[in-house]
Amino acid sequence: MVAVTIRNLSEEAHRALKVRAAQHNRSAEAEMRAILEAAVRPEGRLLLGTALQEIGQKYDITNADIEAIEQVRDKRPAKPMKFE
């Protein structure tokens, strides 16, 4: 885990943070983590797993379809590309 130090936070901001943390029944540190997570990981972001699930449902892809692909696909390791 990474530790972060926030310097020069105003007293007003610190008090407001403590009030907000109390409203959410968590510590000021947990509240800061929640605020930072929400800021850098917004709700509208693309979630790859969710996107793949939606594609599978849209085209009615089943486990049997995936197993059939696995049986016929080339399982040899790919050759590295050459940039000469």
C-alpha positions as CSV (number, residue, x, y, z in Angstrom):
1,M,0.0,0.0,0.0
2,V,1.1,3.5,-0.7
3,A,1.1,6.2,1.9
4,V,0.3,9.8,1.0
5,T,0.9,12.9,3.1
6,I,-1.2,16.0,2.5
7,R,0.5,19.2,3.6
8,N,-1.0,22.7,4.2
9,L,-4.6,21.5,4.4
10,S,-6.7,24.3,5.8
11,E,-8.4,23.9,9.2
12,E,-11.8,24.5,7.5
13,A,-11.1,21.7,5.0
14,H,-9.9,19.4,7.8
15,R,-13.0,20.1,9.9
16,A,-15.3,19.6,6.9
17,L,-13.5,16.3,6.2
18,K,-14.1,15.1,9.7
19,V,-17.8,16.0,9.6
20,R,-18.2,14.3,6.2
21,A,-16.4,11.2,7.6
22,A,-18.7,11.1,10.6
23,Q,-21.8,11.4,8.4
24,H,-20.5,8.3,6.5
25,N,-19.6,6.4,9.8
26,R,-15.9,6.1,8.9
27,S,-12.6,7.6,9.9
28,A,-11.2,10.8,8.3
29,E,-8.5,8.6,6.7
30,A,-11.2,6.2,5.2
31,E,-13.1,9.2,4.0
32,M,-10.1,10.6,2.2
33,R,-9.5,7.2,0.6
34,A,-13.2,7.2,-0.6
35,I,-12.9,10.7,-2.0
36,L,-9.7,9.9,-3.9
37,E,-11.1,6.6,-5.2
38,A,-14.2,8.4,-6.5
39,A,-12.2,11.1,-8.1
40,V,-9.8,8.9,-10.0
41,R,-12.2,6.0,-10.7
42,P,-15.5,7.6,-11.8
43,E,-18.7,5.6,-12.0
44,G,-19.0,6.1,-15.8
45,R,-15.7,4.4,-16.6
46,L,-15.5,1.5,-18.9
47,L,-15.3,-1.8,-17.0
48,L,-13.8,-4.4,-19.4
49,G,-15.4,-7.4,-17.7
50,T,-18.8,-5.7,-17.9
51,A,-18.3,-4.8,-21.5
52,L,-17.4,-8.3,-22.5
53,Q,-20.4,-9.7,-20.6
54,E,-22.7,-7.3,-22.4
55,I,-21.2,-8.4,-25.8
56,G,-21.7,-12.1,-24.9
57,Q,-25.3,-11.5,-23.9
58,K,-26.0,-9.4,-27.0
59,Y,-24.8,-12.1,-29.3
60,D,-26.0,-15.0,-27.1
61,I,-22.5,-16.5,-26.7
62,T,-22.5,-19.6,-24.5
63,N,-19.8,-21.6,-22.8
64,A,-20.3,-24.2,-25.5
65,D,-19.3,-21.6,-28.1
66,I,-16.2,-20.7,-26.2
67,E,-15.2,-24.4,-25.7
68,A,-15.7,-24.9,-29.5
69,I,-13.3,-22.0,-30.2
70,E,-10.8,-23.4,-27.7
71,Q,-10.8,-26.8,-29.6
72,V,-10.0,-25.4,-33.0
73,R,-7.7,-22.4,-32.2
74,D,-4.0,-22.6,-32.9
75,K,-2.3,-23.1,-29.5
76,R,1.3,-22.6,-30.7
77,P,3.0,-19.5,-29.1
78,A,2.8,-16.4,-31.3
79,K,6.0,-15.4,-33.0
80,P,7.3,-12.0,-32.0
81,M,6.9,-9.2,-34.5
82,K,10.0,-7.9,-36.3
83,F,10.4,-4.2,-36.8
84,E,13.3,-4.1,-39.2
